[in-house]
Amino acid sequence: MKLRSESLRYVACREGTSAIEFAIVLPVFVMLLFGIISYGAYLAVVHSVQQLAAEATRAGVAGLSDSERASLASSNIAANVASYPLISAKKLTVKSAATDPATSTFSVTLNYDASGMVVFTLPSFVPSPPTTVVRSAAIQRGGY
């Protein structure tokens, strides 16, 4: 009978429930925080590539010919890529061209290989974004 009363006393004891709940919930919160940070870094890279493309397009519109526009855009990217700390210049490819002559626009397209980012090391049950970030910007050429 004494054994039964002691086991009932342990069942009724609630002193360690907070520690057990914390041990169950903490890994979920840590994974959630890690996911927010990694996906935030990926979104920062996407935004940086878009901004770099927009700046290069605006710089390239000052050229008088298509080759000069492409040269201005490429030199602008080379000069400004260091101001974006999450982007490596080695993983960035640039394509600048005049689009359809009827629309008289100039566009710059940037491809960035983001496959080395932390977000791609997450477990497979987490949906992962594309490994290549492709962003472009277009601007109308001057009225000359």
The first five atom37 places (N, CA, C, CB, O) and aatype in JSON, in Angstrom:
{
  "aatype": [12, 11, 10, 1, 15, 6, 15, 10, 1, 18, 19, 0, 4, 1, 6, 7, 16, 15, 0, 9, 6, 13, 0, 9, 19, 10, 14, 19, 13, 19, 12, 10, 10, 13, 7, 9, 9, 15, 18, 7, 0, 18, 10, 0, 19, 19, 8, 15, 19, 5, 5, 10, 0, 0, 6, 0, 16, 1, 0, 7, 19, 0, 7, 10, 15, 3, 15, 6, 1, 0, 15, 10, 0, 15, 15, 2, 9, 0, 0, 2, 19, 0, 15, 18, 14, 10, 9, 15, 0, 11, 11, 10, 16, 19, 11, 15, 0, 0, 16, 3, 14, 0, 16, 15, 16, 13, 15, 19, 16, 10, 2, 18, 3, 0, 15, 7, 12, 19, 19, 13, 16, 10, 14, 15, 13, 19, 14, 15, 14, 14, 16, 16, 19, 19, 1, 15, 0, 0, 9, 5, 1, 7, 7, 18],
  "atom_mask": [
    [1, 1, 1, 1, 1],
    [1, 1, 1, 1, 1],
    [1, 1, 1, 1, 1],
    [1, 1, 1, 1, 1],
    [1, 1, 1, 1, 1],
    [1, 1, 1, 1, 1],
    [1, 1, 1, 1, 1],
    [1, 1, 1, 1, 1],
    [1, 1, 1, 1, 1],
    [1, 1, 1, 1, 1],
    [1, 1, 1, 1, 1],
    [1, 1, 1, 1, 1],
    [1, 1, 1, 1, 1],
    [1, 1, 1, 1, 1],
    [1, 1, 1, 1, 1],
    [1, 1, 1, 0, 1],
    [1, 1, 1, 1, 1],
    [1, 1, 1, 1, 1],
    [1, 1, 1, 1, 1],
    [1, 1, 1, 1, 1],
    [1, 1, 1, 1, 1],
    [1, 1, 1, 1, 1],
    [1, 1, 1, 1, 1],
    [1, 1, 1, 1, 1],
    [1, 1, 1, 1, 1],
    [1, 1, 1, 1, 1],
    [1, 1, 1, 1, 1],
    [1, 1, 1, 1, 1],
    [1, 1, 1, 1, 1],
    [1, 1, 1, 1, 1],
    [1, 1, 1, 1, 1],
    [1, 1, 1, 1, 1],
    [1, 1, 1, 1, 1],
    [1, 1, 1, 1, 1],
    [1, 1, 1, 0, 1],
    [1, 1, 1, 1, 1],
    [1, 1, 1, 1, 1],
    [1, 1, 1, 1, 1],
    [1, 1, 1, 1, 1],
    [1, 1, 1, 0, 1],
    [1, 1, 1, 1, 1],
    [1, 1, 1, 1, 1],
    [1, 1, 1, 1, 1],
    [1, 1, 1, 1, 1],
    [1, 1, 1, 1, 1],
    [1, 1, 1, 1, 1],
    [1, 1, 1, 1, 1],
    [1, 1, 1, 1, 1],
    [1, 1, 1, 1, 1],
    [1, 1, 1, 1, 1],
    [1, 1, 1, 1, 1],
    [1, 1, 1, 1, 1],
    [1, 1, 1, 1, 1],
    [1, 1, 1, 1, 1],
    [1, 1, 1, 1, 1],
    [1, 1, 1, 1, 1],
    [1, 1, 1, 1, 1],
    [1, 1, 1, 1, 1],
    [1, 1, 1, 1, 1],
    [1, 1, 1, 0, 1],
    [1, 1, 1, 1, 1],
    [1, 1, 1, 1, 1],
    [1, 1, 1, 0, 1],
    [1, 1, 1, 1, 1],
    [1, 1, 1, 1, 1],
    [1, 1, 1, 1, 1],
    [1, 1, 1, 1, 1],
    [1, 1, 1, 1, 1],
    [1, 1, 1, 1, 1],
    [1, 1, 1, 1, 1],
    [1, 1, 1, 1, 1],
    [1, 1, 1, 1, 1],
    [1, 1, 1, 1, 1],
    [1, 1, 1, 1, 1],
    [1, 1, 1, 1, 1],
    [1, 1, 1, 1, 1],
    [1, 1, 1, 1, 1],
    [1, 1, 1, 1, 1],
    [1, 1, 1, 1, 1],
    [1, 1, 1, 1, 1],
    [1, 1, 1, 1, 1],
    [1, 1, 1, 1, 1],
    [1, 1, 1, 1, 1],
    [1, 1, 1, 1, 1],
    [1, 1, 1, 1, 1],
    [1, 1, 1, 1, 1],
    [1, 1, 1, 1, 1],
    [1, 1, 1, 1, 1],
    [1, 1, 1, 1, 1],
    [1, 1, 1, 1, 1],
    [1, 1, 1, 1, 1],
    [1, 1, 1, 1, 1],
    [1, 1, 1, 1, 1],
    [1, 1, 1, 1, 1],
    [1, 1, 1, 1, 1],
    [1, 1, 1, 1, 1],
    [1, 1, 1, 1, 1],
    [1, 1, 1, 1, 1],
    [1, 1, 1, 1, 1],
    [1, 1, 1, 1, 1],
    [1, 1, 1, 1, 1],
    [1, 1, 1, 1, 1],
    [1, 1, 1, 1, 1],
    [1, 1, 1, 1, 1],
    [1, 1, 1, 1, 1],
    [1, 1, 1, 1, 1],
    [1, 1, 1, 1, 1],
    [1, 1, 1, 1, 1],
    [1, 1, 1, 1, 1],
    [1, 1, 1, 1, 1],
    [1, 1, 1, 1, 1],
    [1, 1, 1, 1, 1],
    [1, 1, 1, 1, 1],
    [1, 1, 1, 1, 1],
    [1, 1, 1, 1, 1],
    [1, 1, 1, 0, 1],
    [1, 1, 1, 1, 1],
    [1, 1, 1, 1, 1],
    [1, 1, 1, 1, 1],
    [1, 1, 1, 1, 1],
    [1, 1, 1, 1, 1],
    [1, 1, 1, 1, 1],
    [1, 1, 1, 1, 1],
    [1, 1, 1, 1, 1],
    [1, 1, 1, 1, 1],
    [1, 1, 1, 1, 1],
    [1, 1, 1, 1, 1],
    [1, 1, 1, 1, 1],
    [1, 1, 1, 1, 1],
    [1, 1, 1, 1, 1],
    [1, 1, 1, 1, 1],
    [1, 1, 1, 1, 1],
    [1, 1, 1, 1, 1],
    [1, 1, 1, 1, 1],
    [1, 1, 1, 1, 1],
    [1, 1, 1, 1, 1],
    [1, 1, 1, 1, 1],
    [1, 1, 1, 1, 1],
    [1, 1, 1, 1, 1],
    [1, 1, 1, 1, 1],
    [1, 1, 1, 1, 1],
    [1, 1, 1, 0, 1],
    [1, 1, 1, 0, 1],
    [1, 1, 1, 1, 1]
  ],
  "atom_positions": [
    [[0.81, -1.19, 0.0], [0.0, 0.0, 0.0], [0.86, 1.26, 0.0], [-0.93, -0.01, 1.2], [0.52, 2.28, -0.6]],
    [[2.0, 1.15, 0.71], [2.88, 2.3, 0.78], [3.45, 2.63, -0.6], [4.01, 2.04, 1.78], [3.62, 3.8, -0.93]],
    [[3.74, 1.63, -1.41], [4.26, 1.84, -2.75], [3.24, 2.58, -3.61], [4.63, 0.51, -3.39], [3.61, 3.46, -4.39]],
    [[1.99, 2.23, -3.47], [0.94, 2.88, -4.25], [0.8, 4.35, -3.87], [-0.4, 2.16, -4.05], [0.62, 5.19, -4.75]],
    [[0.89, 4.67, -2.61], [0.74, 6.07, -2.18], [1.92, 6.92, -2.65], [0.6, 6.15, -0.65], [1.75, 8.09, -2.97]],
    [[3.14, 6.32, -2.68], [4.29, 7.08, -3.17], [4.22, 7.32, -4.66], [5.57, 6.34, -2.83], [4.59, 8.4, -5.13]],
    [[3.75, 6.34, -5.43], [3.63, 6.54, -6.87], [2.56, 7.57, -7.19], [3.31, 5.22, -7.56], [2.71, 8.33, -8.15]],
    [[1.5, 7.61, -6.43], [0.47, 8.64, -6.64], [1.01, 10.03, -6.3], [-0.78, 8.34, -5.78], [0.62, 11.02, -6.92]],
    [[1.89, 10.08, -5.33], [2.47, 11.37, -4.97], [3.33, 11.91, -6.11], [3.31, 11.24, -3.68], [3.31, 13.12, -6.37]],
    [[4.07, 11.05, -6.82], [4.9, 11.49, -7.94], [4.04, 11.87, -9.14], [5.88, 10.39, -8.33], [4.41, 12.77, -9.9]],
    [[2.93, 11.21, -9.33], [2.04, 11.56, -10.43], [1.41, 12.92, -10.19], [0.94, 10.49, -10.61], [1.22, 13.69, -11.13]],
    [[1.1, 13.22, -8.96], [0.46, 14.49, -8.63], [1.46, 15.64, -8.57], [-0.27, 14.37, -7.31], [1.05, 16.8, -8.58]],
    [[2.73, 15.36, -8.49], [3.76, 16.4, -8.39], [3.88, 17.15, -9.72], [5.12, 15.78, -7.99], [4.0, 16.51, -10.77]],
    [[3.86, 18.47, -9.7], [3.92, 19.3, -10.91], [5.16, 20.2, -10.93], [2.66, 20.15, -11.01], [5.18, 21.17, -11.69]],
    [[6.16, 19.91, -10.15], [7.32, 20.79, -10.04], [8.19, 20.83, -11.28], [8.14, 20.37, -8.87], [8.79, 21.87, -11.55]],
    [[8.29, 19.76, -12.06], [9.18, 19.73, -13.21], [8.51, 19.95, -14.55], [0.0, 0.0, 0.0], [9.14, 19.8, -15.59]],
    [[7.23, 20.32, -14.54], [6.52, 20.46, -15.81], [7.05, 21.6, -16.65], [5.03, 20.67, -15.56], [7.09, 21.51, -17.88]],
    [[7.47, 22.66, -16.02], [8.0, 23.8, -16.79], [9.29, 23.42, -17.5], [8.25, 25.0, -15.87], [9.51, 23.82, -18.65]],
    [[10.13, 22.66, -16.85], [11.38, 22.24, -17.47], [11.12, 21.3, -18.65], [12.28, 21.55, -16.45], [11.8, 21.39, -19.68]],
    [[10.16, 20.42, -18.51], [9.84, 19.5, -19.6], [9.23, 20.26, -20.77], [8.87, 18.4, -19.11], [9.59, 20.01, -21.92]],
    [[8.32, 21.18, -20.5], [7.72, 21.98, -21.57], [8.8, 22.82, -22.28], [6.62, 22.9, -21.01], [8.79, 22.94, -23.5]],
    [[9.71, 23.38, -21.51], [10.79, 24.17, -22.09], [11.68, 23.3, -22.97], [11.62, 24.83, -20.98], [12.11, 23.74, -24.04]],
    [[11.96, 22.09, -22.55], [12.8, 21.18, -23.33], [12.12, 20.77, -24.63], [13.14, 19.94, -22.52], [12.8, 20.48, -25.62]],
    [[10.82, 20.74, -24.65], [10.09, 20.39, -25.87], [9.96, 21.59, -26.8], [8.69, 19.84, -25.52], [10.11, 21.45, -28.02]],
    [[9.7, 22.75, -26.26], [9.41, 23.94, -27.07], [10.68, 24.65, -27.55], [8.56, 24.91, -26.27], [10.67, 25.24, -28.62]],
    [[11.76, 24.6, -26.78], [12.98, 25.32, -27.14], [13.54, 24.94, -28.51], [14.03, 25.08, -26.09], [13.87, 25.85, -29.28]],
    [[13.66, 23.68, -28.87], [14.18, 23.37, -30.21], [13.32, 23.92, -31.34], [14.3, 21.87, -30.37], [13.84, 24.32, -32.38]],
    [[12.02, 23.95, -31.14], [11.13, 24.51, -32.16], [11.39, 26.0, -32.32], [9.64, 24.26, -31.8], [11.47, 26.5, -33.45]],
    [[11.52, 26.71, -31.22], [11.79, 28.14, -31.3], [13.17, 28.44, -31.89], [11.67, 28.77, -29.92], [13.32, 29.4, -32.64]],
    [[14.16, 27.64, -31.56], [15.5, 27.85, -32.11], [15.49, 27.61, -33.61], [16.52, 26.92, -31.42], [16.1, 28.37, -34.37]],
    [[14.8, 26.56, -34.05], [14.7, 26.3, -35.49], [13.96, 27.43, -36.2], [14.0, 24.96, -35.76], [14.34, 27.82, -37.31]],
    [[12.91, 27.95, -35.59], [12.16, 29.05, -36.17], [13.04, 30.3, -36.28], [10.91, 29.35, -35.33], [13.02, 30.97, -37.31]],
    [[13.79, 30.6, -35.25], [14.69, 31.76, -35.28], [15.77, 31.58, -36.33], [15.33, 31.97, -33.9], [16.08, 32.53, -37.06]],
    [[16.35, 30.4, -36.43], [17.38, 30.12, -37.43], [16.8, 30.25, -38.84], [17.96, 28.71, -37.22], [17.47, 30.77, -39.73]],
    [[15.58, 29.78, -39.05], [14.92, 29.91, -40.35], [14.68, 31.36, -40.72], [0.0, 0.0, 0.0], [14.87, 31.75, -41.88]],
    [[14.25, 32.16, -39.77], [14.01, 33.58, -40.04], [15.32, 34.27, -40.44], [13.4, 34.27, -38.79], [15.33, 35.07, -41.37]],
    [[16.4, 33.97, -39.75], [17.68, 34.6, -40.06], [18.18, 34.15, -41.43], [18.72, 34.26, -38.99], [18.63, 34.98, -42.22]],
    [[18.11, 32.84, -41.73], [18.62, 32.36, -43.03], [17.8, 32.85, -44.19], [18.67, 30.85, -43.05], [18.35, 33.28, -45.21]],
    [[16.48, 32.8, -44.07], [15.65, 33.31, -45.17], [15.77, 34.82, -45.29], [14.18, 32.91, -44.96], [15.67, 35.36, -46.39]],
    [[15.98, 35.52, -44.18], [16.2, 36.96, -44.24], [17.48, 37.3, -44.98], [0.0, 0.0, 0.0], [17.52, 38.28, -45.73]],
    [[18.52, 36.5, -44.79], [19.77, 36.72, -45.52], [19.57, 36.48, -47.01], [20.89, 35.8, -44.98], [20.1, 37.22, -47.84]],
    [[18.79, 35.46, -47.36], [18.51, 35.19, -48.78], [17.72, 36.35, -49.39], [17.72, 33.86, -48.94], [18.03, 36.79, -50.5]],
    [[16.72, 36.84, -48.68], [15.94, 37.97, -49.21], [16.8, 39.23, -49.32], [14.73, 38.24, -48.31], [16.58, 40.04, -50.22]],
    [[17.76, 39.4, -48.42], [18.67, 40.54, -48.53], [19.54, 40.43, -49.78], [19.56, 40.64, -47.28], [19.82, 41.43, -50.43]],
    [[19.97, 39.21, -50.12], [20.76, 39.01, -51.35], [19.91, 39.31, -52.57], [21.3, 37.56, -51.42], [20.37, 39.97, -53.5]],
    [[18.66, 38.83, -52.58], [17.76, 39.1, -53.72], [17.55, 40.6, -53.89], [16.41, 38.38, -53.52], [17.59, 41.11, -55.0]],
    [[17.32, 41.28, -52.79], [17.12, 42.74, -52.85], [18.39, 43.45, -53.32], [16.69, 43.27, -51.48], [18.31, 44.39, -54.11]],
    [[19.54, 43.01, -52.86], [20.8, 43.64, -53.26], [21.07, 43.46, -54.75], [21.96, 43.05, -52.46], [21.52, 44.39, -55.41]],
    [[20.78, 42.27, -55.28], [20.99, 42.04, -56.71], [20.05, 42.92, -57.52], [20.76, 40.54, -57.06], [20.44, 43.46, -58.55]],
    [[18.81, 43.08, -57.07], [17.87, 43.94, -57.78], [18.33, 45.4, -57.75], [16.45, 43.82, -57.18], [18.25, 46.1, -58.76]],
    [[18.79, 45.85, -56.61], [19.27, 47.23, -56.51], [20.5, 47.46, -57.38], [19.59, 47.57, -55.06], [20.64, 48.51, -58.0]],
    [[21.38, 46.49, -57.41], [22.58, 46.6, -58.24], [22.22, 46.66, -59.72], [23.53, 45.41, -57.99], [22.83, 47.42, -60.48]],
    [[21.23, 45.88, -60.13], [20.77, 45.92, -61.53], [20.14, 47.27, -61.85], [19.76, 44.79, -61.8], [20.36, 47.81, -62.93]],
    [[19.36, 47.8, -60.93], [18.72, 49.1, -61.17], [19.75, 50.22, -61.26], [17.71, 49.41, -60.06], [19.64, 51.1, -62.12]],
    [[20.75, 50.2, -60.38], [21.8, 51.22, -60.43], [22.59, 51.14, -61.73], [22.74, 51.07, -59.23], [22.9, 52.16, -62.34]],
    [[22.91, 49.93, -62.16], [23.68, 49.75, -63.39], [22.88, 50.21, -64.6], [24.09, 48.29, -63.56], [23.44, 50.78, -65.53]],
    [[21.59, 49.95, -64.6], [20.74, 50.39, -65.71], [20.68, 51.91, -65.78], [19.32, 49.81, -65.58], [20.77, 52.49, -66.86]],
    [[20.52, 52.54, -64.64], [20.49, 54.01, -64.62], [21.83, 54.6, -65.06], [20.13, 54.52, -63.22], [21.86, 55.63, -65.73]],
    [[22.92, 53.97, -64.68], [24.24, 54.46, -65.1], [24.45, 54.23, -66.58], [25.35, 53.78, -64.3], [25.08, 55.05, -67.25]],
    [[23.95, 53.13, -67.11], [24.16, 52.79, -68.51], [23.38, 53.64, -69.48], [0.0, 0.0, 0.0], [23.77, 53.75, -70.64]],
    [[22.3, 54.24, -69.04], [21.48, 55.03, -69.96], [22.21, 56.3, -70.42], [20.16, 55.41, -69.29], [21.8, 56.92, -71.39]],
    [[23.28, 56.67, -69.74], [24.04, 57.87, -70.13], [24.89, 57.66, -71.37], [24.91, 58.31, -68.99], [25.38, 58.63, -71.95]],
    [[25.08, 56.43, -71.78], [25.91, 56.15, -72.96], [25.24, 56.55, -74.25], [0.0, 0.0, 0.0], [24.01, 56.63, -74.33]],
    [[26.05, 56.81, -75.28], [25.51, 57.23, -76.58], [25.26, 56.05, -77.51], [26.47, 58.19, -77.24], [24.43, 56.14, -78.41]],
    [[25.96, 54.95, -77.3], [25.75, 53.75, -78.13], [25.47, 52.56, -77.21], [27.0, 53.48, -79.05], [25.67, 52.64, -76.0]],
    [[25.02, 51.47, -77.81], [24.73, 50.28, -77.01], [25.98, 49.72, -76.35], [24.08, 49.22, -77.87], [25.92, 49.24, -75.21]],
    [[27.1, 49.76, -77.04], [28.34, 49.24, -76.45], [28.81, 50.13, -75.29], [29.44, 49.14, -77.51], [29.32, 49.62, -74.29]],
    [[28.63, 51.44, -75.43], [29.02, 52.34, -74.34], [28.09, 52.15, -73.14], [29.0, 53.81, -74.81], [28.54, 52.21, -72.0]],
    [[26.8, 51.93, -73.39], [25.86, 51.68, -72.3], [26.24, 50.4, -71.55], [24.42, 51.56, -72.85], [26.23, 50.37, -70.31]],
    [[26.57, 49.36, -72.3], [26.98, 48.1, -71.67], [28.25, 48.28, -70.86], [27.18, 47.01, -72.73], [28.39, 47.72, -69.77]],
    [[29.18, 49.06, -71.38], [30.43, 49.32, -70.66], [30.18, 50.11, -69.38], [31.42, 50.06, -71.57], [30.75, 49.81, -68.34]],
    [[29.33, 51.13, -69.47], [29.0, 51.92, -68.28], [28.3, 51.08, -67.22], [28.12, 53.12, -68.66], [28.57, 51.2, -66.03]],
    [[27.39, 50.22, -67.66], [26.68, 49.36, -66.72], [27.63, 48.39, -66.03], [25.56, 48.58, -67.43], [27.56, 48.2, -64.82]],
    [[28.52, 47.78, -66.79], [29.48, 46.83, -66.21], [30.44, 47.51, -65.25], [30.26, 46.13, -67.31], [30.75, 46.97, -64.19]],
    [[30.91, 48.7, -65.61], [31.83, 49.4, -64.71], [31.11, 49.87, -63.45], [32.46, 50.6, -65.43], [31.72, 49.92, -62.38]],
    [[29.84, 50.22, -63.56], [29.07, 50.61, -62.38], [28.91, 49.42, -61.44], [27.69, 51.15, -62.79], [29.02, 49.57, -60.22]],
    [[28.65, 48.26, -61.99], [28.51, 47.07, -61.15], [29.83, 46.74, -60.48], [28.02, 45.86, -61.99], [29.87, 46.43, -59.29]],
    [[30.93, 46.8, -61.23], [32.25, 46.51, -60.66], [32.6, 47.49, -59.54], [33.32, 46.55, -61.75], [33.25, 47.11, -58.56]],
    [[32.19, 48.75, -59.69], [32.51, 49.76, -58.68], [31.63, 49.64, -57.44], [32.37, 51.14, -59.28], [32.07, 49.97, -56.34]],
    [[30.4, 49.17, -57.59], [29.46, 49.19, -56.48], [29.19, 47.84, -55.83], [28.19, 49.75, -56.94], [28.52, 47.79, -54.8]],
    [[29.68, 46.76, -56.4], [29.36, 45.44, -55.82], [29.95, 45.28, -54.42], [29.88, 44.33, -56.74], [29.42, 44.52, -53.61]],
    [[31.03, 45.97, -54.13], [31.65, 45.86, -52.8], [30.8, 46.52, -51.71], [33.03, 46.5, -52.82], [30.98, 46.21, -50.53]],
    [[29.88, 47.4, -52.09], [29.04, 48.05, -51.08], [27.9, 47.15, -50.61], [28.48, 49.34, -51.62], [27.15, 47.53, -49.71]],
    [[27.75, 45.99, -51.2], [26.75, 45.01, -50.78], [27.49, 43.83, -50.13], [25.86, 44.52, -52.0], [28.04, 43.0, -50.85]],
    [[27.5, 43.75, -48.81], [28.35, 42.76, -48.14], [27.95, 41.31, -48.35], [28.36, 43.04, -46.69], [28.79, 40.42, -48.18]],
    [[26.72, 41.03, -48.72], [26.28, 39.64, -48.89], [26.51, 39.12, -50.3], [24.83, 39.52, -48.54], [26.26, 37.94, -50.57]],
    [[26.97, 39.98, -51.21], [27.16, 39.57, -52.6], [28.65, 39.41, -52.9], [26.51, 40.6, -53.57], [29.46, 40.28, -52.56]],
    [[28.99, 38.3, -53.52], [30.36, 38.07, -53.97], [30.43, 38.37, -55.47], [30.82, 36.6, -53.67], [29.63, 37.86, -56.25]],
    [[31.39, 39.19, -55.86], [31.51, 39.57, -57.27], [31.84, 38.38, -58.17], [32.58, 40.65, -57.44], [31.53, 38.39, -59.36]],
    [[32.46, 37.35, -57.61], [32.83, 36.17, -58.39], [31.61, 35.37, -58.83], [33.77, 35.28, -57.59], [31.65, 34.68, -59.85]],
    [[30.53, 35.45, -58.08], [29.33, 34.66, -58.38], [28.31, 35.43, -59.2], [28.69, 34.18, -57.09], [27.2, 34.95, -59.42]],
    [[28.66, 36.62, -59.64], [27.72, 37.5, -60.35], [28.06, 37.55, -61.83], [27.76, 38.92, -59.75], [29.21, 37.77, -62.2]],
    [[27.06, 37.34, -62.67], [27.24, 37.48, -64.12], [26.31, 38.56, -64.63], [26.98, 36.13, -64.87], [25.17, 38.69, -64.16]],
    [[26.8, 39.34, -65.58], [26.08, 40.51, -66.08], [25.76, 40.32, -67.55], [26.9, 41.8, -65.87], [26.6, 39.87, -68.33]],
    [[24.54, 40.67, -67.91], [24.16, 40.69, -69.33], [23.4, 42.0, -69.55], [23.27, 39.43, -69.72], [22.34, 42.22, -68.97]],
    [[23.96, 42.85, -70.38], [23.28, 44.11, -70.69], [23.07, 44.19, -72.18], [24.1, 45.33, -70.17], [23.95, 43.82, -72.97]],
    [[21.91, 44.69, -72.57], [21.59, 44.74, -73.99], [20.48, 45.73, -74.24], [21.19, 43.35, -74.52], [19.69, 46.06, -73.35]],
    [[20.44, 46.2, -75.47], [19.3, 47.01, -75.9], [18.19, 46.04, -76.26], [19.67, 47.96, -77.12], [18.41, 45.07, -76.98]],
    [[17.02, 46.3, -75.76], [15.9, 45.42, -76.08], [15.29, 45.83, -77.41], [14.83, 45.46, -74.96], [15.97, 46.45, -78.23]],
    [[14.09, 45.51, -77.63], [13.4, 45.78, -78.9], [13.58, 47.25, -79.32], [11.9, 45.44, -78.77], [13.29, 48.14, -78.52]],
    [[14.04, 47.5, -80.55], [14.23, 48.89, -81.01], [12.95, 49.71, -80.99], [14.81, 48.89, -82.41], [13.0, 50.94, -80.85]],
    [[11.81, 49.08, -81.14], [10.55, 49.82, -81.12], [10.27, 50.43, -79.75], [9.39, 48.9, -81.53], [9.68, 51.5, -79.65]],
    [[10.69, 49.76, -78.7], [10.45, 50.29, -77.35], [11.59, 51.17, -76.88], [10.26, 49.15, -76.37], [11.43, 51.91, -75.9]],
    [[12.72, 51.13, -77.54], [13.93, 51.9, -77.22], [14.27, 51.84, -75.74], [13.75, 53.36, -77.65], [14.41, 52.87, -75.08]],
    [[14.41, 50.64, -75.23], [14.8, 50.46, -73.83], [16.15, 49.76, -73.75], [13.73, 49.66, -73.06], [16.56, 49.03, -74.67]],
    [[16.82, 49.99, -72.65], [18.1, 49.35, -72.35], [17.9, 48.55, -71.07], [19.26, 50.41, -72.2], [17.36, 49.06, -70.09]],
    [[18.35, 47.3, -71.06], [18.14, 46.46, -69.88], [19.45, 45.83, -69.41], [17.11, 45.37, -70.17], [20.36, 45.58, -70.2]],
    [[19.5, 45.59, -68.12], [20.62, 44.9, -67.49], [20.04, 43.73, -66.71], [21.45, 45.87, -66.55], [19.12, 43.9, -65.91]],
    [[20.58, 42.54, -66.95], [20.15, 41.34, -66.24], [21.33, 40.78, -65.46], [19.57, 40.28, -67.22], [22.41, 40.59, -66.01]],
    [[21.1, 40.53, -64.18], [22.14, 39.97, -63.32], [21.74, 38.57, -62.87], [22.39, 40.89, -62.09], [20.6, 38.35, -62.47]],
    [[22.68, 37.64, -62.94], [22.5, 36.29, -62.41], [23.47, 36.12, -61.25], [22.73, 35.19, -63.52], [24.67, 36.37, -61.39]],
    [[22.96, 35.69, -60.12], [23.81, 35.49, -58.94], [23.64, 34.06, -58.44], [23.47, 36.51, -57.82], [22.52, 33.6, -58.21]],
    [[24.75, 33.36, -58.28], [24.73, 31.98, -57.78], [24.71, 32.01, -56.25], [25.95, 31.17, -58.3], [25.73, 32.29, -55.61]],
    [[23.55, 31.73, -55.67], [23.39, 31.78, -54.21], [23.43, 30.39, -53.58], [22.09, 32.45, -53.85], [22.99, 30.22, -52.45]],
    [[23.96, 29.42, -54.29], [23.91, 28.04, -53.8], [24.75, 27.8, -52.55], [24.36, 27.1, -54.89], [24.54, 26.79, -51.87]],
    [[25.67, 28.66, -52.23], [26.5, 28.48, -51.05], [25.93, 29.08, -49.78], [0.0, 0.0, 0.0], [26.59, 29.07, -48.74]],
    [[24.72, 29.6, -49.84], [24.14, 30.26, -48.66], [23.66, 29.23, -47.64], [22.98, 31.17, -49.08], [23.44, 28.06, -47.97]],
    [[23.5, 29.69, -46.41], [23.09, 28.83, -45.31], [21.69, 28.26, -45.51], [23.16, 29.59, -43.99], [21.4, 27.16, -45.04]],
    [[20.83, 29.0, -46.19], [19.45, 28.56, -46.34], [19.35, 27.23, -47.09], [18.64, 29.63, -47.07], [18.36, 26.52, -46.94]],
    [[20.34, 26.9, -47.88], [20.31, 25.65, -48.64], [20.85, 24.46, -47.85], [21.09, 25.81, -49.92], [20.84, 23.34, -48.35]],
    [[21.32, 24.7, -46.63], [21.77, 23.6, -45.77], [20.68, 23.15, -44.8], [23.0, 24.02, -45.0], [20.9, 22.24, -44.01]],
    [[19.52, 23.78, -44.86], [18.42, 23.39, -43.99], [17.91, 22.01, -44.38], [17.27, 24.43, -44.05], [18.13, 21.57, -45.51]],
    [[17.23, 21.32, -43.48], [16.71, 19.99, -43.81], [15.77, 20.01, -45.01], [15.98, 19.4, -42.61], [15.24, 21.06, -45.39]],
    [[15.57, 18.85, -45.59], [14.81, 18.77, -46.85], [13.33, 19.07, -46.68], [14.98, 17.41, -47.45], [12.66, 19.38, -47.66]],
    [[12.79, 18.98, -45.46], [11.37, 19.27, -45.29], [11.08, 20.77, -45.33], [10.87, 18.69, -43.99], [9.92, 21.17, -45.39]],
    [[12.12, 21.59, -45.28], [11.96, 23.04, -45.39], [12.05, 23.41, -46.87], [13.05, 23.81, -44.55], [13.03, 23.07, -47.53]],
    [[11.05, 24.1, -47.41], [11.12, 24.48, -48.83], [12.26, 25.46, -49.07], [9.78, 25.09, -49.3], [12.41, 26.45, -48.34]],
    [[13.05, 25.2, -50.08], [14.18, 26.08, -50.35], [13.93, 26.91, -51.6], [15.48, 25.26, -50.51], [13.28, 26.45, -52.54]],
    [[14.43, 28.14, -51.6], [14.26, 29.03, -52.76], [15.18, 28.61, -53.9], [14.53, 30.49, -52.36], [16.01, 27.73, -53.72]],
    [[15.05, 29.24, -55.06], [15.93, 28.91, -56.19], [17.39, 29.24, -55.86], [15.5, 29.68, -57.45], [17.68, 30.21, -55.16]],
    [[18.31, 28.43, -56.37], [19.73, 28.66, -56.07], [20.32, 29.79, -56.9], [20.52, 27.39, -56.3], [21.36, 30.34, -56.54]],
    [[19.68, 30.14, -58.0], [20.17, 31.23, -58.84], [19.19, 32.4, -58.75], [20.35, 30.78, -60.31], [18.0, 32.25, -59.03]],
    [[19.71, 33.55, -58.36], [18.9, 34.76, -58.29], [19.06, 35.48, -59.62], [19.33, 35.69, -57.08], [20.18, 35.84, -60.01]],
    [[17.97, 35.7, -60.32], [17.98, 36.4, -61.61], [17.12, 37.65, -61.45], [17.46, 35.48, -62.79], [15.93, 37.56, -61.18]],
    [[17.73, 38.8, -61.63], [17.01, 40.07, -61.53], [17.42, 40.95, -62.7], [17.28, 40.78, -60.17], [18.57, 40.92, -63.14]],
    [[16.48, 41.73, -63.18], [16.79, 42.63, -64.3], [16.08, 43.95, -64.09], [16.38, 42.0, -65.65], [15.1, 44.06, -63.35]],
    [[16.59, 44.94, -64.77], [16.0, 46.28, -64.75], [16.11, 46.85, -66.15], [16.71, 47.21, -63.7], [17.08, 46.6, -66.87]],
    [[15.11, 47.61, -66.54], [15.09, 48.22, -67.88], [14.73, 49.69, -67.74], [14.08, 47.49, -68.82], [13.97, 50.08, -66.85]],
    [[15.28, 50.48, -68.64], [15.01, 51.91, -68.63], [14.92, 52.38, -70.08], [16.11, 52.71, -67.84], [15.59, 51.86, -70.96]],
    [[14.09, 53.37, -70.3], [13.93, 53.89, -71.66], [15.13, 54.76, -72.01], [12.62, 54.69, -71.8], [15.59, 55.57, -71.21]],
    [[15.62, 54.56, -73.23], [16.75, 55.37, -73.68], [16.29, 56.8, -73.93], [17.38, 54.77, -74.96], [15.1, 57.07, -74.08]],
    [[17.25, 57.69, -73.97], [16.95, 59.12, -74.13], [16.27, 59.46, -75.44], [0.0, 0.0, 0.0], [16.26, 58.65, -76.37]],
    [[15.69, 60.64, -75.52], [14.95, 61.05, -76.71], [15.82, 61.79, -77.71], [0.0, 0.0, 0.0], [15.47, 62.89, -78.14]],
    [[16.92, 61.21, -78.09], [17.83, 61.84, -79.06], [17.51, 61.4, -80.45], [19.27, 61.52, -78.73], [18.17, 61.83, -81.4]]
  ]
}
